[in-house]
Amino acid sequence: MTSDPARRPRPTGPDFDALSPDQARVAAAIKSGPRGDVVGPLRLWLISPQMAELAQALGQYARYDSVLPPDLSELAILVTARYWSSGFEWAQHAPIALAAGLPAEVVDAIAVGARPELTGALAAVLDLAVELHRDKRVSDATYAAAEDLLGEQAVVDLVAICGYYTLISMTINAFELPDGTGPVLPPTQLSPHEMFRD
């Protein structure tokens, strides 16, 4: 971010002491849910409380209630964060991914846009998430492998996770939300089409 005084400041979200009734209701729902706090893009979304309410409900499903186990969903989230160079998302989810059982070497490889060595369901999730972000579609072979290993509902949930965290990342980047605390996503010189290649 630049400190140019002529630059228009971007919002980070409403003042918690001056919320409208709708904003307060949505904030309370988020706080009482599994997230426990309203930070980053969720705070910014309160500017549009109806959108925040609907988006956070999808996010709760994507992160906490999907049929994918946490290691697989966190893998897709990290791939999305890397594609979008979303520092806040990386700072939040790299520790969650490690706690969910993703090996540190896998997280480290994703951080720099390198393809980690994965097999089975992890490889299927990586391949689908990478193709969807990079190519804007999924090849027949990748789709078939994902459906065979994960099941049809899990593939639907996986695409939803990639889509939801793309919305999160777009919000972070458009409004230049600070990264917060947590692991730092390193800058990359790779273009999206160069990432995660063999």
Secondary structure, DSSP 8 states (H G I E B T S, - for coil): ----TTS--------GGG--HHHHHHHHHHHHSSS-S--HHHHHHTTSHHHHHHHHHHHHIIIIISSS-HHHHHHHHHHHHHHHT-HHHHHHHHHHHHHTT--HHHHHHHHTT------HHHHHHHHHHHHHHHHSS--HHHHHHHHHHH-HHHHHHHHHHHHHHHHHHHHHHHTT----SS---------GGGTT--
